[in-house]
């Protein structure tokens, strides 16, 4: 029995019902939960500093004799206590105090103080420090270990957490947890889990605060390795569970050969390679689980069409799901253009579809009359049924969650057989992150752009150059090219220095009266959006003012100039996605990033990267470095990843060894694999559902 996981925090002294409820709100229910709740910093209270050597912003312990204690009445009433040692003098200042506290700080008493040194009105001061006054002339012993400071919540003080943790460590010493990692694996040189936890909650001063917080200390690495192994166990188990199911063996090549012969361009070598990888997977009687990464403009949609035609020719239905209606509409238009000459219809299903049209599509899918449907989240709703779903295609997977991918797959589940799964993304994913988030998928990369494409030239300009940019837009339009003007907001906002799309559209219409200016944003009705996009795609409008709804899927080869307002407000991946709307023809294309000064350091770095490179993978790496995995992935994927201790950026070199070790544990020690999942991913049964 796991005593640590079984013992409730409510059994600990000092943890009453209210405190237990607050701790539960932090996800802390058991002694085991508490032990894995690590400090976010440490304080060194093991040695006394000399007052004469103090510097601002130091967190230190000092000892001294109380010289005087006075209540001051200036701008704000405060209690000021002056102390001195052999090297100097410093003041302690309290804004919240009572008479008892003043009387306890008696002149002549010895006092020990801990706090942050700050610059005050009398020189260096401690504001509201922790302190203890000598009893019978003696101060208590100094701390022997570094003092942990824990993440907490309202109503739970550090002293409460530390008191509970002391009791939890006593339980840990009595009932050490089982070490679930092989002694000769990635954790061979690291301490046991028991010793690692004892060290992290009560480290020796020689352990070094930088090593403890920076991820290099063996005690922290021990927990990081185990957590990463637990996540990889889940990924590999989910993959094995899905691969254990059957899938239709698909071997249709004739339809795509016909499409290929009708195209006015040649496929790139990378497209051909990825299509072969997909066809090899589809021919197997077990489900394909493949992620296709490709930079903007690399031709992922055509690769998806090859997979779809294979399934349709083999007698099965295909569902393609995109996260936004605009992107889904673009896919629908592309597939209709390619498949109509082959005599194939492409159904459309989204939340905005009228009831009558929706019923007709649902009927065609359930009766098997529709071979291919493109849509949004509406595709995995309960009322949508397929007769013979053989392939699901999910575009921009990071906008969905694993559960949504599986929900669409289950539309084609029949006893022990499921559809093949193809996942597309135009956001290149760094390798270690892909292994951690999409570890249940095989990965293909379209790492080649169509021939004739030229790198987009990027300029970074302050908003004060707006008039010059408008003049450049006018000249470009008069020369026959088309232009995107992207805004980050739909409506004006007093609190944000961002140009709204509607206001910008109005201003550009007035500034460029001889041009036709279209407008697209997310709050327009679908028919209005479609009409505006059609005007631009057809060349009727020379300039399109849009919000970031055009981030993916829009393909107008004649558009060779993009202007982005308030570029400092967007992440690197989004900037790169938007920039990819130009440079889709043979002409040289340009992107102008307008920013509103002053720029933060991060914004400067982002814009510099955009100016220096058009390589999507390098941009993704830099974006991940600047934002971290949590913000980079978004809340949906981060919630599924939910790493508590490991840091994918800091600990990336441990991902691959953890995956190797996870595969070994699943194969050789299935009980240990289950125990790891239970320890680190509580309640992950739904997450593992296959």
C-alpha positions in Angstrom: 0.0 0.0 0.0 1.2 3.5 -0.8 1.0 5.3 2.6 2.0 8.6 1.1 -0.8 8.6 -1.5 -3.3 7.2 1.0 -2.8 9.7 3.8 -4.9 12.8 3.6 -3.5 16.2 4.4 -6.4 16.7 6.8 -4.6 14.1 9.1 -1.7 16.5 9.6 -1.5 18.7 12.7 -2.3 22.4 11.9 -4.3 21.5 8.7 -7.9 22.1 9.6 -11.0 21.8 7.3 -10.5 25.3 5.9 -6.8 24.9 5.2 -7.4 21.4 3.7 -10.0 23.0 1.4 -7.6 25.7 0.3 -4.8 23.2 -0.3 -7.3 21.0 -2.3 -7.8 24.1 -4.5 -4.1 24.0 -5.3 -4.4 20.3 -6.2 -2.9 19.1 -2.9 -5.0 16.4 -1.3 -2.5 13.8 0.1 0.9 13.7 1.7 2.3 12.5 -1.7 0.8 15.6 -3.4 2.4 17.8 -0.9 5.8 16.2 -1.2 5.8 16.8 -5.0 4.9 20.5 -4.3 8.4 21.9 -4.6 9.7 25.3 -3.4 10.0 28.0 -6.1 12.9 29.6 -4.2 15.1 29.2 -1.1 16.3 31.5 1.6 19.7 31.0 3.3 19.1 31.5 7.0 22.0 29.3 8.0 24.5 32.2 8.5 24.6 35.7 9.9 25.6 38.6 7.7 27.4 41.7 9.0 25.2 44.8 8.9 28.1 47.0 7.7 28.4 44.8 4.5 24.7 44.7 3.5 23.6 45.7 -0.1 20.1 46.4 -1.4 18.0 43.4 -2.6 19.9 40.9 -0.4 17.8 38.3 1.6 19.9 37.9 4.7 19.9 37.1 8.4 21.4 39.7 10.8 21.7 39.9 14.5 22.1 43.0 16.7 21.3 44.9 19.8 18.1 47.1 19.8 19.2 50.8 20.2 15.7 52.4 20.1 12.1 51.7 19.1 10.0 54.7 18.1 6.6 55.3 16.5 7.0 57.9 13.7 4.2 60.1 12.3 5.1 61.3 8.8 3.2 60.6 5.6 2.4 57.2 7.1 2.5 56.0 10.7 5.3 53.5 11.2 7.2 51.7 13.9 11.0 52.1 13.5 13.4 49.9 15.4 17.2 50.5 15.1 19.7 47.7 15.7 23.5 47.5 15.5 26.2 44.9 15.5 30.0 45.4 15.6 30.0 46.5 11.9 27.2 48.9 11.6 23.5 49.9 12.1 20.2 49.3 10.2 16.5 50.1 10.8 13.5 47.8 10.8 10.3 49.5 9.6 6.8 48.2 10.3 3.6 49.9 8.9 1.3 47.3 10.5 2.0 46.9 14.2 0.4 47.0 17.7 1.5 48.0 21.2 2.5 44.5 22.1 4.9 44.4 19.2 6.4 47.7 20.1 6.9 46.6 23.7 8.6 43.4 22.7 11.3 45.3 20.8 12.9 46.6 24.0 16.1 48.6 24.0 19.1 46.5 24.9 17.6 43.2 23.7 19.3 41.0 21.2 17.3 40.3 18.1 17.7 38.1 15.0 16.2 39.5 11.8 15.5 38.0 8.3 14.3 39.9 5.3 15.2 41.8 2.2 17.5 44.8 2.4 15.9 47.8 0.8 16.7 51.5 0.4 14.4 53.5 2.7 14.2 57.1 3.9 16.9 56.5 6.6 19.2 54.5 4.3 19.2 50.7 4.2 16.1 49.3 6.0 14.2 46.0 6.4 10.5 46.4 5.7 8.3 44.1 7.8 11.1 41.5 8.3 10.7 38.3 10.2 12.4 38.5 13.6 12.9 36.7 16.9 13.9 38.4 20.2 16.4 36.6 22.6 14.9 34.8 25.5 17.0 35.0 28.7 19.7 36.6 26.6 19.9 33.7 24.1 18.8 33.5 20.5 17.6 30.1 19.1 20.0 28.1 17.0 20.4 29.1 13.3 18.7 27.0 10.7 20.8 24.1 9.5 19.1 23.8 6.1 18.1 26.3 3.4 14.6 27.5 4.1 12.1 26.6 1.3 9.5 29.1 0.0 6.5 27.4 -1.6 3.9 28.5 -4.1 0.8 29.1 -2.0 -2.7 30.6 -2.1 -4.8 33.1 -0.2 -5.2 32.0 3.4 -2.3 29.5 3.4 0.8 31.0 5.0 4.4 29.8 4.4 4.6 28.7 8.1 1.5 26.5 7.6 3.0 24.9 4.5 6.3 24.4 6.2 4.7 22.9 9.2 2.7 20.5 7.1 5.8 19.7 5.0 7.9 18.8 8.1 5.2 16.2 9.0 5.1 14.9 5.4 8.8 14.4 5.5 8.5 12.4 8.7 6.0 10.2 6.9 8.4 9.9 3.9 11.2 8.8 6.2 9.0 6.1 7.7 7.3 5.0 4.5 9.8 5.6 1.6 8.2 5.5 -1.9 9.0 2.7 -4.2 11.6 3.6 -6.8 9.9 2.8 -10.2 12.8 3.5 -12.5 15.3 0.8 -13.4 18.6 1.1 -11.5 20.6 1.0 -14.7 18.6 3.5 -16.7 18.6 7.3 -17.1 18.4 7.7 -13.3 21.3 5.3 -12.5 23.6 8.1 -11.3 20.8 10.0 -9.4 19.6 9.7 -5.8 16.6 7.6 -4.8 13.2 9.3 -4.9 13.1 9.4 -1.1 16.5 11.1 -0.8 15.7 13.5 -3.7 12.5 14.7 -2.0 14.3 15.1 1.4 17.0 17.2 -0.3 14.6 19.4 -2.2 12.5 20.3 0.8 15.5 20.6 3.3 18.7 21.2 1.3 22.1 21.7 2.8 23.6 25.1 2.2 26.4 23.4 0.2 23.8 22.1 -2.3 23.7 25.6 -3.9 20.5 27.5 -4.6 21.4 28.1 -8.2 21.7 24.3 -8.8 18.5 23.6 -7.0 16.5 26.1 -9.0 18.4 25.9 -12.3 17.7 22.2 -12.9 21.2 20.9 -12.5 21.0 19.5 -9.0 20.8 15.6 -9.1 17.8 15.7 -6.6 15.7 17.8 -9.0 16.9 15.8 -12.0 15.7 12.6 -10.3 12.1 14.0 -10.2 12.4 15.5 -13.7 13.4 12.2 -15.2 10.7 10.3 -13.5 8.0 12.8 -14.5 9.1 12.7 -18.1 9.2 8.9 -18.1 5.6 8.9 -16.7 4.4 11.2 -19.5 6.2 9.1 -22.2 4.7 5.9 -20.7 1.3 7.5 -21.2 2.1 8.5 -24.8 3.5 5.2 -25.8 0.7 3.3 -24.0 -1.9 5.4 -25.9 -0.1 4.7 -29.1 0.1 1.0 -28.5 -3.6 0.9 -27.5 -4.6 2.6 -30.7 -2.2 0.5 -32.9 -3.7 -2.7 -31.3 -7.0 -1.8 -33.0 -7.8 -2.7 -36.6 -8.1 -0.3 -39.5 -9.2 -0.6 -43.1 -6.3 -1.4 -45.5 -6.5 1.4 -48.2 -4.7 1.0 -51.5 -6.3 3.4 -54.0 -3.9 5.3 -56.2 -5.8 5.9 -59.5 -7.7 9.0 -58.4 -4.7 10.9 -57.1 -2.8 9.9 -60.3 -5.5 11.6 -62.3 -5.5 14.7 -60.1 -1.7 14.9 -60.3 -1.8 14.7 -64.1 -4.2 17.7 -64.2 -2.2 20.0 -62.0 -0.3 22.9 -63.6 2.8 22.3 -61.4 5.0 19.4 -60.2 5.0 18.0 -56.7 8.1 18.7 -54.7 10.3 15.8 -53.7 9.3 16.3 -50.0 5.6 16.1 -50.9 6.2 12.9 -52.9 8.2 11.4 -50.0 5.5 12.2 -47.4 2.7 10.9 -49.7 4.6 7.6 -49.9 4.9 7.4 -46.1 1.2 8.0 -45.7 0.2 5.5 -48.4 2.5 2.9 -46.7 0.6 3.5 -43.4 -2.8 3.4 -45.0 -2.1 0.1 -46.6 -1.7 -1.5 -43.1 -4.6 -3.1 -41.2 -3.7 -1.0 -38.2 -4.5 2.7 -37.9 -2.2 5.3 -39.2 -1.2 7.9 -36.6 0.8 10.5 -38.5 1.6 14.1 -38.0 2.6 16.1 -41.1 4.5 19.3 -40.4 5.2 21.7 -43.2 6.1 25.4 -43.3 3.6 27.9 -44.7 3.2 27.3 -48.4 4.8 23.8 -48.4 1.8 22.1 -49.9 0.2 20.2 -47.0 -3.3 20.4 -48.4 -2.3 18.5 -51.5 -0.7 15.8 -49.4 -4.0 15.6 -47.5 -5.9 15.3 -50.8 -3.7 12.4 -51.8 -4.6 10.5 -48.6 -8.3 11.4 -49.0 -8.5 10.1 -52.6 -6.8 6.9 -51.5 -9.5 6.3 -48.9 -12.4 7.4 -51.2 -11.2 5.1 -54.0 -11.0 2.3 -51.5 -14.7 2.8 -50.6 -14.4 4.7 -47.4 -15.4 8.2 -46.2 -13.1 11.0 -45.2 -13.6 13.8 -42.6 -11.4 16.9 -42.6 -11.7 19.1 -39.5 -10.2 22.6 -39.2 -10.3 24.9 -36.1 -11.9 28.0 -37.8 -14.6 28.4 -40.3 -12.4 30.5 -42.6 -9.7 27.8 -42.7 -12.3 25.1 -43.2 -13.8 27.2 -46.1 -10.4 27.5 -47.7 -9.9 23.7 -47.5 -13.4 23.1 -48.9 -12.7 25.4 -51.8 -9.3 23.7 -52.6 -10.8 20.2 -52.4 -13.8 21.2 -54.6 -11.4 22.7 -57.2 -9.3 19.5 -57.3 -12.0 16.9 -56.9 -14.9 18.3 -59.0 -13.1 17.3 -62.3 -12.8 13.8 -60.9 -16.6 13.6 -60.5 -16.4 13.9 -56.6 -18.5 16.1 -54.4 -17.2 17.7 -51.2 -19.7 18.1 -48.4 -19.6 21.1 -46.0 -20.6 21.1 -42.3 -20.2 23.9 -39.8 -22.1 25.5 -36.9 -23.3 28.3 -39.1 -25.0 26.0 -41.6 -28.8 26.3 -41.7 -30.9 23.5 -40.3 -32.2 22.2 -43.6 -28.8 22.1 -45.2 -27.3 20.6 -42.1 -29.9 17.7 -42.1 -29.1 17.0 -45.8 -25.4 16.8 -45.1 -25.9 14.6 -42.0 -28.2 12.3 -44.0 -25.6 12.0 -46.9 -22.9 11.1 -44.4 -25.0 8.5 -42.5 -26.2 6.9 -45.7 -22.7 6.9 -47.3 -23.7 9.2 -50.2 -21.0 11.8 -49.2 -17.4 10.5 -49.5 -15.6 13.6 -48.2 -16.8 16.2 -45.7 -14.9 19.3 -44.6 -15.9 21.2 -41.5 -15.3 22.6 -38.1 -15.9 21.3 -34.6 -19.4 20.5 -35.8 -18.0 17.2 -37.3 -17.6 15.4 -33.9 -21.0 16.4 -32.5 -23.2 13.5 -31.4 -25.8 13.9 -34.1 -23.2 13.5 -36.9 -22.9 9.8 -38.0 -20.9 8.2 -40.8 -21.6 5.0 -42.7 -18.0 4.1 -43.4 -15.5 6.6 -42.0 -12.0 5.4 -43.0 -9.8 8.5 -42.6 -9.9 11.6 -40.3 -7.7 14.6 -41.2 -7.2 17.3 -38.5 -5.6 20.6 -39.5 -3.8 22.8 -37.0 -4.0 20.1 -34.3 -2.6 22.5 -31.6 -5.9 24.4 -31.8 -7.7 21.2 -30.7 -7.0 18.7 -28.0 -6.2 15.0 -28.1 -9.8 14.3 -26.8 -11.3 16.1 -29.8 -9.1 14.2 -32.2 -10.2 10.9 -30.6 -13.9 12.1 -30.6 -13.7 12.5 -34.4 -11.9 9.2 -34.8 -14.6 7.4 -32.8 -17.2 8.5 -35.4 -15.8 5.6 -37.5 -15.2 3.1 -34.7 -16.8 -0.2 -35.4 -16.1 -2.9 -32.9 -12.3 -3.2 -32.9 -11.7 -1.1 -36.1 -11.1 2.6 -36.2 -10.3 5.1 -39.0 -6.7 6.2 -39.9 -5.7 9.6 -38.5 -3.7 12.3 -40.3 -2.8 15.4 -38.4 -1.5 18.5 -40.2 0.2 21.6 -38.8 1.7 24.7 -40.4 3.4 25.5 -37.1 6.7 23.7 -37.1 7.2 22.0 -33.8 10.6 21.7 -32.2 11.6 18.0 -32.0 11.7 17.6 -28.2 8.3 19.4 -27.9 6.8 17.1 -30.6 8.0 14.1 -28.7 6.4 15.3 -25.5 3.1 16.5 -26.9 2.6 14.3 -30.0 4.5 11.3 -28.8 1.7 9.0 -29.9 2.2 10.1 -33.6 4.7 9.3 -36.3 6.1 12.5 -37.8 6.6 13.5 -41.4 8.1 16.8 -42.5 7.6 18.6 -45.8 10.9 20.5 -45.7 10.9 21.9 -49.2 9.0 24.8 -50.8 7.6 24.7 -54.4 10.2 25.7 -57.0 10.3 29.4 -57.9 9.4 30.7 -54.5 11.5 33.5 -53.3 12.2 34.3 -49.6 10.0 37.1 -48.3 11.8 40.3 -47.5 10.8 41.7 -44.1 11.0 45.3 -43.0 10.5 46.5 -39.4 9.2 50.1 -39.1 7.8 52.3 -36.3 4.1 53.4 -36.6 5.3 56.9 -37.3 6.3 55.7 -40.8 2.6 54.8 -41.5 2.2 57.5 -44.3 5.3 56.1 -46.1 3.9 52.6 -45.9 0.5 53.7 -47.3 2.3 55.4 -50.2 4.2 52.1 -50.8 0.8 50.2 -50.7 -0.6 52.5 -53.3 2.4 52.1 -55.6 2.2 48.3 -55.3 -1.5 48.2 -56.1 -1.0 50.5 -59.1 1.6 48.1 -60.4 -1.0 45.2 -60.4 -0.1 43.4 -57.2 -2.4 42.9 -54.2 -1.9 43.7 -50.5 -2.9 42.5 -47.1 -3.2 44.9 -44.2 -3.5 43.0 -40.9 -4.8 44.5 -37.7 -4.8 42.8 -34.2 -8.2 44.1 -33.0 -11.7 44.4 -34.5 -12.9 47.5 -32.6 -11.2 50.5 -31.1 -10.0 50.2 -27.5 -8.9 53.0 -25.3 -6.6 50.7 -23.3 -4.7 49.2 -26.2 -2.6 51.0 -28.7 -3.8 48.9 -31.6 -5.4 50.0 -34.8 -8.8 48.4 -35.2 -9.6 46.7 -38.5 -12.8 48.7 -39.1 -11.1 52.0 -38.3 -8.1 51.1 -40.5 -10.4 50.0 -43.4 -12.2 53.4 -43.2 -8.9 55.3 -43.1 -7.4 53.4 -46.0 -10.6 53.8 -48.1 -10.2 57.6 -47.5 -6.4 57.7 -48.1 -6.6 55.5 -51.2 -9.9 56.4 -53.0 -8.8 54.9 -56.3 -8.4 51.4 -54.8 -11.0 48.8 -53.9 -10.5 47.9 -50.2 -12.1 44.8 -48.7 -12.6 44.0 -45.0 -12.6 40.7 -43.2 -12.8 40.0 -39.5 -14.1 37.3 -37.2 -17.4 39.0 -36.2 -18.7 39.2 -39.7 -21.3 36.8 -40.9 -19.8 33.8 -42.8 -21.5 34.9 -46.1 -20.0 38.4 -45.7 -16.6 37.0 -45.0 -16.8 34.7 -48.0 -17.9 37.5 -50.3 -15.0 39.8 -49.2 -12.5 37.0 -49.6 -13.9 36.1 -53.0 -13.5 39.7 -54.1 -9.9 39.7 -53.1 -9.1 36.3 -54.4 -10.7 37.2 -57.7 -8.7 40.4 -58.1 -11.7 42.8 -57.7 -10.2 44.2 -54.5 -6.6 45.3 -54.5 -6.3 45.7 -50.7 -7.7 43.4 -48.0 -7.9 44.8 -44.4 -8.1 41.8 -42.1 -7.7 40.6 -38.5 -5.6 37.5 -37.8 -8.5 35.3 -39.1 -6.4 35.1 -42.3 -3.5 33.5 -40.4 -3.8 30.2 -42.2 -5.4 28.7 -45.3 -5.7 31.9 -47.5 -3.9 31.5 -50.9 -3.8 34.5 -53.3 -0.6 34.2 -55.4 -1.0 37.7 -56.7 -0.6 39.2 -53.1 3.0 40.2 -52.7 2.9 42.8 -49.9 1.7 42.5 -46.4 1.5 45.2 -43.7 1.0 44.1 -40.1 -0.1 46.7 -37.6 1.1 46.4 -33.9 3.4 43.5 -34.8 4.9 43.7 -31.3 1.6 42.3 -29.9 1.9 38.9 -31.7 4.0 35.8 -31.0 6.6 34.7 -33.5 4.7 31.7 -34.8 1.6 33.9 -35.5 3.7 36.5 -37.2 5.3 33.8 -39.4 1.9 32.3 -40.2 0.5 35.6 -41.3 3.6 36.5 -43.3 3.1 33.2 -45.2 0.0 34.6 -46.9 2.4 36.4 -49.3 5.3 34.9 -51.2 3.0 32.3 -52.8 3.7 33.2 -56.4 6.9 33.7 -58.4 7.2 37.4 -57.7 9.4 38.9 -54.9 7.2 39.5 -51.9 7.5 41.9 -48.9 6.3 42.1 -45.4 6.2 45.3 -43.4 6.0 45.0 -39.6 4.7 48.2 -38.0 5.3 48.6 -34.3 4.2 51.0 -31.6 7.2 52.2 -29.5 8.5 51.7 -26.9 9.3 48.0 -27.5 9.9 45.5 -24.7 13.1 43.4 -24.9 11.1 40.3 -25.9 9.3 42.3 -28.7 12.6 43.5 -30.0 13.9 40.0 -30.1 10.8 38.7 -31.9 10.9 41.4 -34.6 14.7 40.9 -35.1 14.1 37.1 -35.7 11.4 37.9 -38.3 13.7 40.3 -40.1 16.6 37.8 -40.1 14.9 34.5 -41.3 11.9 32.9 -43.0 12.8 29.4 -41.7 9.7 28.2 -39.9 11.7 25.7 -37.7 14.2 28.3 -36.6 11.3 30.7 -35.8 9.5 28.0 -33.8 12.6 27.3 -31.8 13.1 31.0 -31.0 9.4 31.4 -30.2 9.5 28.4 -27.8 12.6 29.9 -26.2 11.0 33.3 -25.7 7.6 32.2 -24.6 8.1 28.8 -23.0 6.1 25.6 -23.8 3.0 26.7 -21.8 2.2 29.8 -23.7 3.5 28.4 -27.0 1.2 25.4 -26.9 -1.9 27.2 -25.6 -4.0 26.1 -22.7 -5.7 23.1 -24.4 -2.5 21.2 -25.2 -0.7 22.5 -22.0 -3.5 21.1 -19.9 -2.9 17.7 -21.5 0.8 17.9 -21.0 0.5 19.3 -17.4 4.2 18.9 -16.4 4.5 19.8 -12.7 8.3 19.8 -12.2 10.0 19.2 -15.6 10.6 22.1 -17.9 10.7 21.2 -21.6 13.1 24.0 -22.4 15.5 23.6 -19.5 15.3 19.8 -19.5 15.1 19.1 -23.3 18.2 16.8 -23.3 16.3 14.4 -21.0 13.3 13.9 -23.3 14.9 11.3 -25.5 16.4 9.2 -22.7 13.0 9.4 -20.9 11.2 8.1 -24.0 13.7 5.2 -24.3 13.3 4.3 -20.7 9.5 4.5 -20.9 9.5 2.0 -23.8 11.6 -0.4 -21.7 9.4 0.0 -18.6 6.2 -0.7 -20.7 7.8 -3.8 -22.1 9.5 -5.2 -19.0 7.7 -3.8 -16.0 4.0 -3.1 -16.9 3.1 -2.8 -13.1 5.8 0.0 -12.7 4.3 1.7 -15.8 0.9 1.8 -14.1 2.3 3.0 -10.9 4.2 5.8 -12.6 1.0 6.9 -14.4 -0.9 6.9 -11.0 1.9 8.9 -9.3 2.3 11.6 -11.9 -0.9 11.7 -13.9 -3.7 11.3 -11.5 -7.1 10.8 -13.2 -5.5 10.2 -16.6 -7.7 7.3 -17.5 -9.7 9.6 -19.9 -6.4 10.9 -21.2 -5.3 7.3 -22.0 -8.6 6.3 -23.5 -8.1 4.6 -26.8 
